[in-house]
């Protein structure tokens, strides 16, 4: 006779028990909005390929108050996601150069510098 294994009951709100878990779950939630925004940009490319009237309808939808609010929410979530990922990078990807561990602040700082450079290049490319 095989005894049943013990299965501990886990409540749905387990992640609310500790602030670190809450931050983790919020970070995971933000990735959904980043993915959704990327999918909407792909829809924009499809609308662009469909012609001027389809593109203008897409732009009108994104320019509406709801569209602008959605984009602002996505921007805030993308910034939060990026900042929390940059903070985790030294732990997730420790870097060794010539047998010496690179400081976490250097790794995080390099990510922010790269982010700024890419943002400037995109802004220049957009004509801003």
C-alpha positions as CSV (number, residue, x, y, z in Angstrom):
1,X,0.0,0.0,0.0
2,X,1.4,3.4,-1.1
3,X,0.8,6.2,1.3
4,X,-0.3,9.5,-0.3
5,X,2.3,12.2,-0.4
6,X,1.8,15.2,1.7
7,X,0.7,18.1,-0.3
8,X,0.8,21.4,1.5
9,X,-2.2,23.7,0.7
10,X,-1.0,27.0,-0.9
11,X,-3.3,29.9,-0.8
12,X,-3.8,32.1,-3.9
13,X,-2.6,35.1,-2.0
14,X,0.7,33.5,-1.0
15,X,2.7,36.2,-2.7
16,X,1.1,39.0,-0.6
17,X,2.9,37.6,2.5
18,X,6.2,39.2,1.8
19,X,7.1,42.6,0.1
20,X,9.8,40.9,-2.0
21,X,7.2,38.5,-3.5
22,X,4.8,41.4,-4.2
23,X,7.6,43.2,-6.1
24,X,8.3,40.1,-8.0
25,X,4.7,39.5,-9.0
26,X,4.3,43.2,-10.1
27,X,7.4,42.8,-12.2
28,X,6.0,39.7,-13.9
29,X,2.7,41.6,-14.5
30,X,4.6,44.4,-16.2
31,X,6.0,42.0,-18.8
32,X,2.4,41.3,-19.9
33,X,1.9,45.0,-20.7
34,X,5.2,45.2,-22.5
35,X,4.3,42.2,-24.6
36,X,0.9,43.6,-25.3
37,X,2.3,46.9,-26.4
38,X,4.8,45.0,-28.7
39,X,1.8,43.1,-30.2
40,X,0.0,46.3,-30.8
41,X,3.0,47.7,-32.7
42,X,2.9,44.7,-34.9
43,X,-0.8,45.4,-35.5
44,X,0.3,48.9,-36.5
45,X,2.8,47.5,-39.0
46,X,0.0,45.3,-40.5
47,X,-2.3,48.4,-40.7
48,X,0.5,50.3,-42.4
49,X,0.8,47.6,-45.0
50,X,-3.0,47.6,-45.5
51,X,-3.0,51.2,-46.8
52,X,-3.4,54.8,-45.7
53,X,-6.9,54.6,-44.4
54,X,-6.1,51.6,-42.2
55,X,-3.0,53.3,-40.9
56,X,-4.9,56.6,-40.2
57,X,-7.5,54.5,-38.2
58,X,-4.7,52.9,-36.2
59,X,-3.1,56.3,-35.5
60,X,-6.5,57.8,-34.5
61,X,-7.1,54.9,-32.1
62,X,-3.6,55.4,-30.5
63,X,-4.1,59.2,-30.4
64,X,-7.5,58.9,-28.5
65,X,-7.5,59.6,-24.8
66,X,-7.8,55.9,-24.1
67,X,-5.0,55.1,-26.4
68,X,-2.7,57.7,-24.9
69,X,-3.6,56.5,-21.4
70,X,-2.8,52.9,-22.4
71,X,0.6,54.0,-23.8
72,X,1.4,55.9,-20.6
73,X,0.6,52.9,-18.5
74,X,2.7,50.7,-20.8
75,X,5.6,53.3,-20.5
76,X,5.5,53.3,-16.7
77,X,5.4,49.5,-16.7
78,X,8.3,49.2,-19.2
79,X,10.4,51.6,-17.1
80,X,9.6,49.7,-13.9
81,X,10.4,46.4,-15.6
82,X,13.7,47.7,-17.0
83,X,14.8,49.3,-13.7
84,X,14.0,46.1,-11.7
85,X,15.8,44.0,-14.3
86,X,18.9,46.2,-14.3
87,X,19.0,45.9,-10.5
88,X,18.8,42.1,-10.8
89,X,21.4,41.8,-13.5
90,X,24.5,41.5,-11.3
91,X,22.9,38.6,-9.4
92,X,21.5,36.9,-12.5
93,X,24.6,37.4,-14.6
94,X,27.7,38.0,-12.5
95,X,30.6,39.2,-14.7
96,X,34.2,38.2,-14.2
97,X,37.1,40.0,-16.0
98,X,40.6,38.6,-15.6
99,X,39.5,36.5,-12.6
100,X,38.0,39.5,-10.7
101,X,34.3,40.0,-10.1
102,X,33.0,43.2,-11.7
103,X,31.1,45.5,-9.2
104,X,27.3,45.4,-9.4
105,X,27.2,49.1,-9.6
106,X,29.4,49.0,-12.8
107,X,27.1,46.4,-14.4
108,X,24.0,48.3,-13.5
109,X,25.5,51.6,-14.6
110,X,26.6,50.1,-17.9
111,X,23.0,49.0,-18.5
112,X,21.7,52.6,-17.9
113,X,24.3,54.1,-20.2
114,X,23.4,51.6,-22.9
115,X,19.7,52.4,-22.3
116,X,20.4,56.1,-22.7
117,X,22.5,55.7,-25.8
118,X,19.8,53.5,-27.5
119,X,17.1,56.0,-26.5
120,X,19.1,58.9,-28.0
121,X,19.7,57.0,-31.2
122,X,16.0,56.2,-31.5
123,X,15.0,59.8,-30.8
124,X,17.4,61.1,-33.4
125,X,16.1,58.5,-35.9
126,X,12.6,59.6,-35.1
127,X,13.5,63.2,-35.8
128,X,13.0,64.6,-32.3
